[in-house]
Amino acid sequence: MNNLPNLLRHISIRRVGLQKVHALMTIAGICLGVAAIVSIGIVNKSVMRSFEDSINRVTGRAALQVTGAASGFPEDLLDRVQKVPGVEYAVPVIDTQAILVGAKERSLMILGVDVLQDSNIRDYKLSDESADIPDPLLFLARPDSILLTRELAEREGIGIDQKIKVQTVLGIQAFQVRGLLNPEGPAKTMGGNIAIMDYPAAQMAFGKEGRIDRIDVSLLPGEDLETVRGRIVHALPKGYSVVTPEGRTKQVELLISHFQKNINLISFIAVFVGMYLIYNAVSISVVQRRKEIGILRALGTTRKQIITLFLGETFVMAIIGSGLGLVVGILFAKSAVGAVGQTVSELYMRTTISEIALSGSNLAIGFASGIAASLAAALFPALTSTRISPVSAIRSLPYSEDGFLSGKKQKAAAFFLMMLSLVMLILYKTFETSPYLHTTQVMFMSTIFLLLGVSLATPSVLQGFLSLFHKLLAPRVGAAGRLAGLNLQKNIGRNAVAAAAVFYGISVFVSSAGIIYSTKQSVLDWVDSYVRGDIIVTSGHPIATTGSQNIPMPVDMWKEIEKVPGVLSADPFRKIYIDYQGRRILLLVLDIERRIKYSPFKVARGTREDMARLLPNRNTIAVNEAIASQEHLEPGDTMTLPTPEGPVAFKVAVVNVDYSSDSGSILMDMYTYRKYWKEFLADSFSIRVTSKEKVAAVRD
């Protein structure tokens, strides 16, 4: 009888029948931990797959893409690329955002293409009811022509030849729907919220005259990708990116990496809490089954077999819990992916997640993690069970777990782990410019060591508390209080687990509340430093991130705004993304000389006086703490940025506090921006009025 299958069949199954609630709670703990891992993994993969799918559909057969800043680059570079040996087609693209006025879903991606050549790169198919365009010149002759997807048209009730209103740089303009696209190629991306225009018309409507956003390049058959890429790089001025569509996907992955790391932390916490539940459940089971263990030992069952019995029971429950966790995780992912996709779109880049991305490897990792964490959590109480002697168990002699859980080695290990955590934290804070010490991995390991150290130290801390309790409080709390203290003393190891769980729960709550409050206050202070006007004129959010749907306005509007009675000043604000060493960073543009007089810009290194003195009308910039840390920059250092005029070296005036983008942000004076980007647009205007009482009147 003394083999694992027999023990499980005759002992464990009967025990589960007697303690159904206990078993269900253990399985539920495993299930939730696995569900967190699986659902978060699926959501992360779904987000990245949606980006990858969008990029691939929009780029079509393009093998390479030439990109610059979000403001675009000179159109005459198109001829240079087309003349590069090995290039088959080089087609221009305008890639911008618009707002469909009066629609249910206002966001609209505008793809401006060369209708004469773009079919060599991308596939378009007009729906059956659309009037085909046999003569592209007719389409070219009508700058108000636009193609919508059939999906968008059906959703919004738009028909062929119908006029639609779109917000552009020049204001709200009317466009005529010349045809509807079937959901193939680019028309299948962004949930169908995409429109096709001829690129010269898109240039005029969105303030990009003489400029394009990118060049999509296809290669002649047999040409080597890297060879042609090198030729294109050589043919262009320095500062332009020549990347593959896969390279753009990598840029997006880097952009949202911090977001993904944050939600991955949730799954770690869930698994850690699940391990505590399992540890406590097995510990209670050991105490409750002392007599049973003693009888088994008396019948010849070895200590190894007792350990195997408890681990075997945990393994079976882990399989059930992990299996259920896979199902629950998939359901969680289906319910959460829409909200996560919306958050990513608002904070980073517009995307539409049409379906979840199931991955066998992700499911396997979740399943294996559930089993491994369960067995690891059950190991220590299983080892404790071997200390029960047959005689003491059968006679029901008092039994304590103290010897196993509060020995000198455990105290030493607890002290070592907490000191190691402290050292790693000090290194992280001290060496902020180190690429090896100031990393997420160092902070993560510091947290792990702290959690393990506190867990091992809890029995000793509880023992110290009980000593004080017996001396100071026991005489005053009556018999019930003294019995409670004695019970804690008797089972100090097992009770330490519950105490540690409460400790973690309270500490997570307090730290989370503190982080949320401090972050909220910091962001509000930062927004206040940028949005200091009494009125904000914008087509979207005034301090917008990548995913915002701002439509730029002519920067000279400030002159007209200042003519309005009651307006004291109107200061323009511009934001664009630039490609810097394989990643996208945010460039913020302000009239520093005017704004610094009334905006309390926060500076991390340097002073506000340095900003006022060094930034206006000079080749200087302010970088935020993220950029300073990544590039090891201090005030006085130089940072070379790509511009439409080629690479330009800018001196760092100060390191400022800015939360615009996870990937980092740079602040530049409006004069310097115009000098190198040759662009005269603004995303918003911060308006101050002569009197607070006049705000409503001026706004109207």
C-alpha positions as CSV (number, residue, x, y, z in Angstrom):
1,M,0.0,0.0,0.0
2,N,2.9,2.4,0.7
3,N,3.3,3.8,-2.8
4,L,2.1,7.1,-4.1
5,P,-0.9,6.0,-6.2
6,N,-2.3,3.9,-3.3
7,L,-1.7,6.7,-0.8
8,L,-3.4,9.2,-3.0
9,R,-6.3,6.8,-3.7
10,H,-6.9,5.7,-0.1
11,I,-5.8,8.7,1.9
12,S,-5.9,11.9,-0.1
13,I,-9.3,11.4,-1.9
14,R,-11.0,10.6,1.4
15,R,-9.4,13.7,2.9
16,V,-10.5,15.9,0.0
17,G,-14.1,14.6,0.5
18,L,-14.0,15.7,4.1
19,Q,-12.5,19.1,3.4
20,K,-14.1,20.2,0.1
21,V,-14.0,23.9,1.0
22,H,-10.3,23.7,1.9
23,A,-9.5,22.0,-1.4
24,L,-11.6,24.4,-3.5
25,M,-9.8,27.4,-1.9
26,T,-6.4,26.0,-2.7
27,I,-7.5,25.3,-6.3
28,A,-9.0,28.8,-6.6
29,G,-5.7,30.3,-5.5
30,I,-3.8,28.4,-8.1
31,C,-6.4,29.2,-10.7
32,L,-6.3,33.0,-10.2
33,G,-2.5,33.1,-10.3
34,V,-2.4,31.2,-13.6
35,A,-5.3,33.2,-15.0
36,A,-3.4,36.4,-14.3
37,I,-0.3,35.1,-16.1
38,V,-2.2,33.8,-19.1
39,S,-4.6,36.8,-19.5
40,I,-1.8,39.4,-19.2
41,G,0.4,37.4,-21.6
42,I,-2.5,37.1,-24.1
43,V,-3.3,40.8,-23.8
44,N,0.3,41.8,-24.4
45,K,0.6,39.6,-27.4
46,S,-2.7,40.8,-28.8
47,V,-1.7,44.4,-28.6
48,M,1.7,43.7,-30.3
49,R,0.0,41.6,-33.0
50,S,-2.5,44.3,-33.7
51,F,0.3,46.8,-34.2
52,E,2.2,44.3,-36.4
53,D,-0.8,43.5,-38.5
54,S,-1.6,47.2,-39.0
55,I,2.0,48.0,-40.0
56,N,2.1,45.1,-42.4
57,R,-1.2,45.9,-44.1
58,V,-0.4,49.5,-44.5
59,T,3.1,48.9,-45.8
60,G,2.0,46.2,-48.2
61,R,4.8,44.9,-50.4
62,A,7.3,47.6,-49.3
63,A,10.6,46.1,-48.2
64,L,11.9,49.3,-46.8
65,Q,10.6,52.6,-45.4
66,V,12.3,56.0,-45.3
67,T,11.0,58.0,-42.3
68,G,11.9,61.3,-40.6
69,A,10.1,63.4,-38.0
70,A,6.3,63.3,-37.7
71,S,6.3,66.8,-39.3
72,G,7.5,65.1,-42.6
73,F,10.5,65.8,-44.8
74,P,11.0,67.4,-48.3
75,E,9.2,65.7,-51.1
76,D,12.2,66.1,-53.5
77,L,14.0,63.3,-51.6
78,L,11.6,60.9,-53.4
79,D,13.5,61.2,-56.7
80,R,16.8,60.4,-54.9
81,V,15.4,57.2,-53.5
82,Q,13.8,56.2,-56.8
83,K,17.2,56.5,-58.6
84,V,19.0,54.3,-56.2
85,P,20.1,51.1,-57.9
86,G,18.0,48.1,-56.9
87,V,14.9,50.2,-56.1
88,E,11.8,49.1,-58.1
89,Y,9.3,51.6,-56.8
90,A,9.5,54.4,-54.3
91,V,6.1,55.8,-53.5
92,P,5.2,58.8,-51.2
93,V,2.9,58.4,-48.3
94,I,1.1,61.0,-46.1
95,D,0.1,59.2,-42.8
96,T,-1.9,61.5,-40.5
97,Q,-4.9,61.6,-38.3
98,A,-8.2,63.4,-38.9
99,I,-11.5,63.7,-37.2
100,L,-14.7,62.7,-39.0
101,V,-17.2,65.4,-37.9
102,G,-20.5,64.1,-36.5
103,A,-19.6,60.4,-36.7
104,K,-20.0,57.8,-33.9
105,E,-16.3,57.0,-34.1
106,R,-14.6,60.3,-34.8
107,S,-11.0,59.1,-35.2
108,L,-9.9,58.6,-38.8
109,M,-6.5,57.7,-40.2
110,I,-5.8,59.4,-43.5
111,L,-3.5,57.6,-46.0
112,G,-2.4,60.0,-48.7
113,V,-0.9,58.0,-51.6
114,D,0.1,58.4,-55.3
115,V,-3.0,56.9,-56.9
116,L,-1.0,56.3,-60.1
117,Q,1.7,54.2,-58.5
118,D,0.5,53.0,-55.1
119,S,-1.1,49.8,-56.4
120,N,2.5,48.6,-57.0
121,I,2.9,48.5,-53.2
122,R,-0.5,48.1,-51.7
123,D,-3.6,46.2,-52.7
124,Y,-7.0,48.0,-52.9
125,K,-10.3,46.5,-54.0
126,L,-13.4,48.6,-54.5
127,S,-16.6,47.0,-53.3
128,D,-19.1,45.8,-55.9
129,E,-21.4,48.7,-55.5
130,S,-18.6,51.3,-55.9
131,A,-18.1,53.1,-59.1
132,D,-14.7,52.0,-60.3
133,I,-12.2,54.6,-61.1
134,P,-11.0,53.7,-64.6
135,D,-9.2,57.0,-65.0
136,P,-7.1,58.0,-62.0
137,L,-6.6,61.4,-63.6
138,L,-10.3,62.1,-62.8
139,F,-9.6,61.3,-59.2
140,L,-6.6,63.6,-59.3
141,A,-8.5,66.4,-60.7
142,R,-10.9,66.5,-57.8
143,P,-9.0,67.4,-54.6
144,D,-12.1,66.7,-52.5
145,S,-12.0,63.0,-53.5
146,I,-11.8,60.4,-50.8
147,L,-12.2,56.6,-50.4
148,L,-13.7,55.1,-47.3
149,T,-13.8,51.5,-46.2
150,R,-17.0,49.7,-46.6
151,E,-17.0,48.8,-42.9
152,L,-16.8,52.5,-41.8
153,A,-19.4,53.6,-44.4
154,E,-21.9,51.0,-43.2
155,R,-21.2,51.8,-39.5
156,E,-21.8,55.5,-40.1
157,G,-24.5,55.3,-42.8
158,I,-22.4,56.9,-45.5
159,G,-23.0,56.3,-49.2
160,I,-21.1,56.7,-52.4
161,D,-21.0,60.3,-53.8
162,Q,-22.1,61.5,-50.3
163,K,-20.3,64.5,-48.8
164,I,-18.6,64.1,-45.4
165,K,-17.0,66.7,-43.2
166,V,-13.5,66.2,-42.0
167,Q,-11.5,68.4,-39.6
168,T,-8.2,69.4,-41.2
169,V,-5.4,71.9,-40.6
170,L,-7.5,74.4,-42.6
171,G,-10.6,73.8,-40.5
172,I,-13.6,71.6,-41.3
173,Q,-13.6,70.7,-45.0
174,A,-16.1,68.7,-47.1
175,F,-14.9,65.7,-49.1
176,Q,-16.9,63.5,-51.5
177,V,-16.9,59.8,-51.1
178,R,-15.9,58.4,-54.6
179,G,-15.8,54.7,-53.6
180,L,-15.8,52.1,-50.8
181,L,-13.0,49.7,-50.2
182,N,-13.5,46.0,-49.3
183,P,-11.7,44.9,-46.1
184,E,-8.4,43.9,-47.8
185,G,-4.9,45.3,-47.4
186,P,-4.8,48.7,-45.7
187,A,-8.7,48.8,-45.6
188,K,-8.7,46.1,-43.0
189,T,-6.5,47.9,-40.5
190,M,-7.6,50.3,-37.7
191,G,-10.9,48.6,-37.5
192,G,-11.8,50.1,-40.8
193,N,-11.3,53.7,-39.6
194,I,-9.1,54.6,-42.5
195,A,-9.5,56.8,-45.6
196,I,-7.5,57.0,-48.8
197,M,-6.7,60.3,-50.6
198,D,-4.4,61.4,-53.3
199,Y,-1.3,62.6,-51.6
200,P,-1.1,66.2,-53.0
201,A,-4.7,66.8,-51.8
202,A,-3.7,65.4,-48.4
203,Q,-0.7,67.7,-48.3
204,M,-2.9,70.7,-48.8
205,A,-5.5,69.7,-46.3
206,F,-3.1,68.7,-43.5
207,G,-0.5,71.5,-43.8
208,K,2.2,69.3,-45.4
209,E,2.8,71.3,-48.6
210,G,6.0,70.1,-50.2
211,R,6.5,67.4,-47.6
212,I,5.7,63.7,-47.1
213,D,5.7,61.5,-44.1
214,R,7.5,58.5,-45.5
215,I,8.6,56.7,-48.6
216,D,7.7,53.1,-49.1
217,V,10.2,51.2,-51.2
218,S,10.0,47.9,-53.1
219,L,13.1,46.1,-54.5
220,L,13.8,44.7,-57.9
221,P,13.8,40.9,-58.0
222,G,17.1,39.4,-56.7
223,E,18.3,42.5,-55.0
224,D,19.8,42.1,-51.5
225,L,17.9,44.0,-48.9
226,E,20.8,45.2,-46.8
227,T,22.8,46.3,-49.9
228,V,19.9,48.4,-51.2
229,R,19.3,49.8,-47.7
230,G,22.9,50.9,-47.5
231,R,22.6,52.6,-50.9
232,I,19.5,54.5,-49.8
233,V,21.2,55.6,-46.6
234,H,24.2,56.9,-48.6
235,A,21.9,58.8,-51.0
236,L,20.0,60.6,-48.3
237,P,21.2,63.3,-45.9
238,K,22.1,62.1,-42.4
239,G,19.3,61.8,-39.9
240,Y,16.8,59.8,-41.9
241,S,15.8,56.3,-40.9
242,V,15.7,53.5,-43.5
243,V,14.0,50.6,-41.8
244,T,12.1,47.4,-42.6
245,P,8.4,47.1,-41.5
246,E,9.7,44.7,-38.8
247,G,12.0,47.5,-37.6
248,R,8.9,49.7,-37.1
249,T,7.2,47.0,-35.1
250,K,10.3,46.9,-32.9
251,Q,10.0,50.7,-32.4
252,V,6.4,50.3,-31.2
253,E,7.4,47.5,-28.9
254,L,10.0,49.7,-27.3
255,L,7.5,52.5,-27.0
256,I,5.0,50.4,-25.0
257,S,7.5,48.3,-23.1
258,H,7.1,50.2,-19.8
259,F,3.3,49.7,-20.0
260,Q,3.7,46.0,-20.6
261,K,6.2,45.7,-17.7
262,N,3.8,47.4,-15.3
263,I,0.9,45.0,-16.1
264,N,3.3,42.0,-16.0
265,L,4.0,43.0,-12.4
266,I,0.3,42.3,-11.6
267,S,0.7,38.6,-12.6
268,F,3.8,38.3,-10.4
269,I,1.9,39.7,-7.4
270,A,-1.0,37.3,-8.1
271,V,1.3,34.3,-8.2
272,F,3.1,35.4,-5.0
273,V,-0.3,35.7,-3.2
274,G,-1.3,32.3,-4.5
275,M,1.9,30.8,-3.1
276,Y,1.0,32.1,0.3
277,L,-2.5,30.6,0.1
278,I,-1.0,27.2,-0.9
279,Y,1.7,27.4,1.8
280,N,-1.0,28.1,4.5
281,A,-3.3,25.5,3.2
282,V,-0.7,22.7,3.2
283,S,0.5,23.9,6.7
284,I,-3.0,23.6,8.1
285,S,-3.4,20.2,6.5
286,V,-0.2,19.0,8.1
287,V,-1.5,20.0,11.6
288,Q,-5.0,18.6,11.0
289,R,-3.6,15.2,9.8
290,R,-1.0,14.6,12.5
291,K,-2.6,11.5,13.8
292,E,-3.0,10.2,10.2
293,I,0.6,10.9,9.5
294,G,1.6,9.1,12.8
295,I,-0.4,6.0,11.9
296,L,1.2,5.9,8.4
297,R,4.7,6.2,9.8
298,A,3.9,3.4,12.3
299,L,2.8,1.2,9.4
300,G,6.2,1.7,7.7
301,T,5.6,4.7,5.5
302,T,8.9,6.6,5.1
303,R,9.5,10.3,5.5
304,K,10.2,10.6,1.8
305,Q,6.8,9.0,1.1
306,I,5.1,11.4,3.4
307,I,6.7,14.4,1.6
308,T,5.7,12.8,-1.7
309,L,2.1,12.4,-0.5
310,F,1.7,16.1,0.3
311,L,3.5,17.2,-2.9
312,G,1.4,14.7,-4.9
313,E,-1.8,16.1,-3.5
314,T,-0.6,19.6,-4.3
315,F,0.4,18.5,-7.8
316,V,-3.0,17.1,-8.5
317,M,-4.7,20.3,-7.3
318,A,-2.2,22.3,-9.2
319,I,-3.0,20.5,-12.4
320,I,-6.8,21.1,-11.9
321,G,-6.2,24.8,-10.8
322,S,-3.8,25.5,-13.6
323,G,-6.1,23.9,-16.2
324,L,-9.0,26.1,-14.9
325,G,-6.6,29.0,-14.8
326,L,-6.0,28.7,-18.6
327,V,-9.8,28.9,-19.3
328,V,-10.4,31.7,-16.8
329,G,-7.3,33.6,-18.2
330,I,-8.6,33.4,-21.8
331,L,-12.0,34.7,-20.6
332,F,-10.3,37.5,-18.6
333,A,-8.2,38.4,-21.7
334,K,-11.3,38.5,-23.9
335,S,-13.0,40.9,-21.5
336,A,-10.0,43.1,-20.9
337,V,-8.3,43.3,-24.3
338,G,-10.7,46.0,-25.5
339,A,-10.1,48.3,-22.5
340,V,-6.3,47.7,-22.7
341,G,-6.4,48.4,-26.5
342,Q,-8.2,51.7,-25.8
343,T,-5.7,52.7,-23.1
344,V,-2.7,51.9,-25.4
345,S,-4.4,53.9,-28.2
346,E,-4.9,56.9,-26.0
347,L,-1.4,56.8,-24.4
348,Y,0.8,55.5,-27.2
349,M,-0.4,54.7,-30.7
350,R,-3.8,54.2,-32.4
351,T,-4.7,50.6,-32.8
352,T,-7.8,48.4,-32.9
353,I,-7.6,44.8,-31.5
354,S,-10.1,42.7,-33.4
355,E,-9.3,39.4,-31.8
356,I,-7.1,38.0,-29.0
357,A,-3.8,36.3,-29.9
358,L,-3.7,32.9,-28.4
359,S,-0.2,31.5,-28.0
360,G,0.7,27.9,-27.2
361,S,3.9,29.1,-25.5
362,N,2.0,31.6,-23.3
363,L,-0.5,28.9,-22.2
364,A,2.4,26.5,-21.5
365,I,4.2,29.1,-19.4
366,G,1.1,29.8,-17.4
367,F,0.3,26.2,-16.8
368,A,3.9,25.3,-15.8
369,S,4.2,28.4,-13.6
370,G,1.1,27.3,-11.7
371,I,2.5,23.9,-11.0
372,A,6.0,25.1,-10.2
373,A,4.8,27.8,-7.8
374,S,2.4,25.4,-6.1
375,L,5.0,22.7,-5.5
376,A,7.5,25.3,-4.3
377,A,5.0,26.7,-1.8
378,A,4.0,23.2,-0.6
379,L,7.6,22.0,-0.2
380,F,8.4,23.6,3.2
381,P,5.2,22.5,5.0
382,A,5.7,19.0,3.5
383,L,9.1,18.9,5.0
384,T,7.7,19.9,8.3
385,S,5.4,16.9,8.3
386,T,8.4,14.6,8.5
387,R,9.2,15.9,12.0
388,I,6.0,14.3,13.4
389,S,7.0,11.1,15.2
390,P,4.5,8.2,15.3
391,V,4.3,8.1,19.1
392,S,3.6,11.8,19.6
393,A,1.0,11.9,16.9
394,I,-0.9,8.8,18.0
395,R,-0.8,10.0,21.7
396,S,-1.9,13.5,20.6
397,L,1.1,15.1,22.3
398,P,1.6,18.8,21.9
399,Y,3.3,19.7,18.6
400,S,5.0,22.9,17.6
401,E,6.4,24.1,14.3
402,D,8.9,26.5,15.9
403,G,12.0,24.5,15.4
404,F,11.7,24.3,11.7
405,L,10.7,27.9,11.0
406,S,12.7,30.0,13.4
407,G,16.1,28.6,13.5
408,K,19.4,30.6,13.5
409,K,20.0,29.7,9.8
410,Q,16.6,31.1,8.9
411,K,17.2,34.3,10.8
412,A,20.6,34.7,9.1
413,A,19.0,34.1,5.7
414,A,16.3,36.7,6.4
415,F,18.9,39.3,7.5
416,F,21.1,38.5,4.4
417,L,18.2,38.9,2.0
418,M,17.0,42.1,3.4
419,M,20.5,43.6,3.5
420,L,21.0,42.5,-0.1
421,S,17.7,44.2,-1.1
422,L,18.8,47.4,0.7
423,V,22.2,47.3,-1.1
424,M,20.6,46.8,-4.5
425,L,18.2,49.7,-3.8
426,I,21.1,52.0,-2.8
427,L,23.0,51.1,-5.9
428,Y,19.9,51.7,-8.0
429,K,19.4,55.2,-6.5
430,T,23.1,56.1,-6.4
431,F,24.2,55.2,-9.9
432,E,21.3,56.7,-11.9
433,T,23.4,56.9,-15.0
434,S,24.6,53.3,-15.0
435,P,23.1,51.1,-17.7
436,Y,23.7,48.1,-15.5
437,L,22.6,49.2,-12.0
438,H,19.8,51.7,-12.7
439,T,17.5,49.2,-14.4
440,T,14.1,47.6,-13.9
441,Q,15.7,44.3,-13.3
442,V,17.7,45.6,-10.4
443,M,14.6,47.0,-8.8
444,F,12.6,43.8,-9.4
445,M,15.3,41.7,-7.8
446,S,15.5,44.1,-4.8
447,T,11.8,43.6,-4.3
448,I,12.0,39.9,-4.6
449,F,14.8,39.7,-2.0
450,L,12.8,42.0,0.3
451,L,9.7,39.9,0.1
452,L,11.7,36.7,0.8
453,G,13.6,38.3,3.6
454,V,10.5,39.6,5.4
455,S,8.8,36.2,4.9
456,L,11.7,34.4,6.6
457,A,11.9,37.1,9.4
458,T,8.2,37.1,10.2
459,P,8.3,34.1,12.7
460,S,11.1,35.9,14.7
461,V,9.2,39.2,14.6
462,L,6.0,37.4,15.8
463,Q,8.0,35.7,18.6
464,G,9.3,39.1,19.8
465,F,5.7,40.5,19.7
466,L,4.4,37.6,21.8
467,S,7.2,38.1,24.4
468,L,6.0,41.7,24.8
469,F,2.4,40.6,24.8
470,H,2.9,38.1,27.6
471,K,4.8,40.7,29.7
472,L,2.7,43.7,29.1
473,L,-0.8,42.9,27.8
474,A,-1.6,39.3,28.9
475,P,-2.4,40.3,32.5
476,R,-4.9,42.9,31.2
477,V,-6.8,41.0,28.5
478,G,-8.2,38.2,30.5
479,A,-8.3,34.4,30.0
480,A,-9.4,34.6,26.3
481,G,-6.6,37.0,25.5
482,R,-4.0,34.8,27.2
483,L,-5.3,31.7,25.4
484,A,-5.0,33.5,22.1
485,G,-1.4,34.4,22.9
486,L,-0.6,30.8,23.8
487,N,-2.2,29.5,20.7
488,L,-0.1,31.9,18.6
489,Q,3.0,30.7,20.5
490,K,2.1,27.1,19.9
491,N,1.8,27.4,16.1
492,I,4.0,30.4,15.5
493,G,5.4,29.1,12.2
494,R,2.0,28.6,10.6
495,N,0.6,31.8,12.1
496,A,3.6,33.7,10.8
497,V,2.4,32.9,7.3
498,A,-1.0,34.5,8.0
499,A,0.8,37.5,9.6
500,A,3.1,37.9,6.6
501,A,0.1,37.7,4.2
502,V,-1.6,40.5,6.2
503,F,1.6,42.5,6.2
504,Y,1.9,42.2,2.4
505,G,-1.8,43.1,1.9
506,I,-1.5,46.3,4.0
507,S,1.9,47.3,2.6
508,V,0.7,46.9,-1.0
509,F,-2.4,48.9,-0.2
510,V,-0.4,51.7,1.5
511,S,2.4,51.8,-1.0
512,S,-0.1,51.7,-4.0
513,A,-2.1,54.5,-2.4
514,G,1.1,56.5,-1.9
515,I,2.3,55.9,-5.4
516,I,-1.0,56.8,-6.9
517,Y,-1.3,60.0,-4.9
518,S,2.2,61.1,-5.5
519,T,2.0,60.3,-9.2
520,K,-1.3,62.1,-9.5
521,Q,0.0,65.1,-7.7
522,S,3.2,65.2,-9.8
523,V,1.3,64.9,-13.1
524,L,-1.2,67.6,-12.0
525,D,1.8,69.9,-11.1
526,W,3.4,69.1,-14.4
527,V,0.2,69.7,-16.4
528,D,-0.3,73.0,-14.5
529,S,3.2,74.1,-15.7
530,Y,2.2,73.5,-19.3
531,V,-1.5,74.4,-19.3
532,R,-1.3,77.7,-17.6
533,G,-3.7,79.5,-19.8
534,D,-7.3,80.5,-18.9
535,I,-8.5,79.0,-22.2
536,I,-7.0,76.2,-24.3
537,V,-7.7,76.2,-28.1
538,T,-7.1,72.7,-29.5
539,S,-8.7,70.0,-31.6
540,G,-7.8,67.4,-29.0
541,H,-6.0,67.1,-25.7
542,P,-3.6,70.1,-25.0
543,I,-0.8,67.9,-23.7
544,A,-1.4,64.9,-25.9
545,T,0.5,61.7,-26.1
546,T,1.2,59.5,-29.2
547,G,-2.3,58.2,-29.4
548,S,-4.1,61.5,-29.2
549,Q,-6.1,62.7,-32.2
550,N,-4.9,66.3,-32.5
551,I,-5.3,68.1,-35.8
552,P,-2.6,70.8,-36.0
553,M,-3.6,74.4,-36.7
554,P,-1.7,77.2,-38.5
555,V,0.7,78.7,-35.9
556,D,-0.1,82.3,-37.1
557,M,-3.6,81.9,-35.6
558,W,-2.1,83.4,-32.4
559,K,-2.1,86.8,-34.1
560,E,-5.8,86.5,-34.8
561,I,-6.6,85.2,-31.3
562,E,-4.8,88.1,-29.7
563,K,-7.0,90.5,-31.6
564,V,-10.1,89.2,-29.7
565,P,-11.1,91.7,-27.0
566,G,-10.1,90.5,-23.5
567,V,-7.2,88.3,-24.7
568,L,-3.9,89.1,-23.1
569,S,-1.7,86.5,-24.9
570,A,-2.0,83.4,-27.1
571,D,1.0,81.1,-26.9
572,P,1.4,78.2,-29.4
573,F,2.3,74.6,-28.5
574,R,3.6,71.9,-30.9
575,K,4.4,68.2,-30.3
576,I,5.9,65.8,-32.8
577,Y,7.7,62.4,-32.5
578,I,11.2,62.0,-34.0
579,D,13.2,58.8,-34.6
580,Y,16.2,58.7,-32.4
581,Q,18.6,55.7,-32.5
582,G,15.8,53.2,-33.3
583,R,13.2,54.6,-30.9
584,R,10.6,57.3,-31.0
585,I,10.9,60.3,-28.6
586,L,8.6,63.2,-28.1
587,L,9.6,66.7,-29.1
588,L,7.7,69.5,-27.3
589,V,7.9,73.0,-28.8
590,L,7.0,76.2,-26.9
591,D,7.8,79.9,-27.1
592,I,10.0,79.7,-24.1
593,E,10.6,83.4,-23.7
594,R,6.9,84.1,-23.3
595,R,5.8,80.9,-21.5
596,I,8.4,80.9,-18.8
597,K,7.2,84.2,-17.4
598,Y,4.0,82.6,-16.1
599,S,4.6,78.8,-16.3
600,P,6.3,77.2,-13.2
601,F,8.4,74.7,-15.2
602,K,9.9,72.1,-12.8
603,V,13.6,71.5,-13.3
604,A,15.4,68.4,-12.0
605,R,19.0,69.5,-12.7
606,G,19.8,73.1,-13.5
607,T,17.6,76.1,-12.8
608,R,14.6,77.9,-14.3
609,E,16.9,80.8,-14.8
610,D,19.0,78.5,-17.0
611,M,15.9,77.7,-19.1
612,A,15.0,81.4,-19.5
613,R,18.6,82.3,-20.4
614,L,19.7,79.4,-22.6
615,L,16.7,78.0,-24.4
616,P,15.2,81.0,-26.4
617,N,16.5,81.4,-29.9
618,R,19.5,79.1,-29.5
619,N,20.6,75.6,-30.4
620,T,19.7,74.3,-26.9
621,I,17.2,71.9,-25.5
622,A,15.8,70.7,-22.2
623,V,15.6,66.9,-21.8
624,N,13.4,65.1,-19.3
625,E,14.7,62.6,-16.7
626,A,14.0,59.6,-18.8
627,I,16.2,60.9,-21.7
628,A,18.9,62.1,-19.3
629,S,19.1,58.6,-17.7
630,Q,19.0,56.7,-21.0
631,E,21.6,58.8,-22.7
632,H,23.7,59.7,-19.6
633,L,23.2,63.5,-20.1
634,E,23.8,66.4,-17.8
635,P,23.4,70.1,-18.3
636,G,26.1,71.3,-20.7
637,D,26.3,68.0,-22.6
638,T,25.5,67.7,-26.3
639,M,22.7,65.7,-27.9
640,T,22.6,65.2,-31.7
641,L,19.0,65.1,-33.1
642,P,17.8,64.2,-36.6
643,T,16.1,67.1,-38.4
644,P,14.9,67.7,-42.0
645,E,18.1,69.7,-42.4
646,G,20.3,66.7,-41.3
647,P,21.7,65.9,-37.8
648,V,22.1,68.9,-35.6
649,A,24.0,69.0,-32.2
650,F,22.0,70.7,-29.5
651,K,23.4,71.7,-26.1
652,V,21.4,70.5,-23.0
653,A,20.4,73.5,-21.0
654,V,18.6,71.7,-18.1
655,V,17.1,68.4,-17.2
656,N,13.4,69.1,-16.7
657,V,10.4,67.2,-15.1
658,D,8.1,66.0,-17.9
659,Y,5.7,63.0,-18.1
660,S,4.6,63.4,-21.7
661,S,6.1,60.1,-22.9
662,D,7.5,56.9,-21.5
663,S,10.2,56.9,-24.2
664,G,11.4,60.3,-23.2
665,S,10.7,63.9,-24.2
666,I,12.7,67.0,-25.3
667,L,11.7,70.6,-24.9
668,M,12.7,73.1,-27.6
669,D,12.1,76.8,-28.3
670,M,9.7,77.6,-31.1
671,Y,12.3,79.7,-33.0
672,T,14.8,76.8,-33.0
673,Y,12.1,74.4,-34.2
674,R,11.1,76.5,-37.1
675,K,14.7,77.0,-38.0
676,Y,15.3,73.3,-38.6
677,W,11.9,71.8,-39.2
678,K,10.6,74.6,-41.5
679,E,7.1,73.9,-40.1
680,F,4.5,76.5,-39.0
681,L,1.9,74.5,-37.2
682,A,0.6,74.3,-33.6
683,D,-1.4,71.7,-31.8
684,S,-2.9,74.1,-29.3
685,F,-2.8,77.7,-28.0
686,S,-2.7,78.7,-24.4
687,I,-4.7,81.8,-24.0
688,R,-4.6,84.2,-21.0
689,V,-7.3,86.8,-20.5
690,T,-7.0,90.2,-19.0
691,S,-9.5,89.4,-16.3
692,K,-10.8,86.1,-14.9
693,E,-14.3,87.4,-15.0
694,K,-14.0,87.6,-18.8
695,V,-13.1,84.0,-19.5
696,A,-16.6,82.9,-20.5
697,A,-17.1,85.9,-22.7
698,V,-13.7,85.5,-24.4
699,R,-14.3,81.8,-25.0
700,D,-17.6,82.5,-26.6
